[in-house]
Amino acid sequence: MKNAPSSFSEAPQLPLDAPKTVTIDRDEVEIVTAIPPAKKGRLPSYLADHRKRLRHRFLTGGARAMPDYEILELTLFRVIPRQDVKPLARRLIDTFGDLNGVLSAPLARLEKVEGVGPAVALELKVMETVTHRMARAKVMQRHIISSWDAVLDYCHTVMAHRDTEQFRVLFLDRKNVLIADEQQGEGTVDHVPVYPREVVKRALELNASAMILVHNHPSGDPTPSDEDISMTNQIALAAKALGITLHDHLIIGRSRELSFKSQGLL
C-alpha cells in the first residue's frame, strides 16, 4: 500500500468552551490551547483494537484455530477490563502447560502466578466447572458403548491434569446406560485409598448392573501398578459374587489412557 501524499489542511476548529492559556511574548500574543487529559481508566486504542479483533475471530468461526492463550485472553477480558492480559495468559499457559492444565490447577497454585488475583482465580474455576458439567452431560443417561469416545473425553477433562490421584466409578444399568458417576476417593500424588466393599455396596444402592472404574496417574504415565491390579481384581471378585459386572478399569494419563480390558488385565 502506497503512502498517502502529504497535504495541507485547516487546523481543526476548537470548541468555544475549550480552556485556553494566553502567553505574552514581547509584542506578540500567542494563543495556546490546553488539551484536556485523557480520561483515566480508558483502554488504549491499540488494546481496544486487539480485543475487538480477537472477539471477531472467535465469533466468526475462528475459535478452533485460536491457541489456548488467546482463549484465555478472551476469558480474562471480563475480569481485567483495563489492562493488556496477553502476558498473563501466556504466563498461565507456560506454568500449567495448556488450557486444561490452567483450569484444573489448584486454587493455591493459581494464586501464586503473578497477576492472578481472587477475581481471575474465581473466573478460571468457574470455567473449569462449566467444562466439567458440559462433558458430563454428554455421557450421563447415554449408552456407554455407543458413547465411548465421549466417556474418554469426559475422564480426560476431569482427571488428566489433577495433581493428586482420584478414583471414580461409573455405574451402569442393565442396558449399559450410565446412571451415576461418583468420586469414591481422593489421595496423594501416587496413591488413593479404595475400599472394594464400599464400591460394591454403592452399586447395590444404585441398583447398578455394571461398573467401570476410573482413576488417574498424576505422573502422566497410565501404566498400572501392582496395587492397581490387585485392587481391581478384588473389586471384580466382590462384584461378580453379587451379579455385578466390572466392564473395565481405565487409568487416565496426561495424554493417553490405559484400559485393563484391552491389556488383558481384566
Protein Blocks (a to p, Z undefined) as FASTA:
>chain_A
ZZddddddddddddfklccddddehjbccdddddddddehiacfklmmmmmmmmmmmmno
pmmmpcfklmmmmmmmmmmmmbcfklmmmmmmmmnopamlmmmpcfklmmmpghiafklm
mmmmmmmmmmmmmmmmmmgopafklmmmmmmmmmmmmmmmpcbdcdddddddfkopafbd
cdfbdcdfkbccddfklmmmmmmmnopabdcdddddfkopacdcfklmmmmmmmmmmmmm
nopacfbacdddfkbccdfklnopZZ
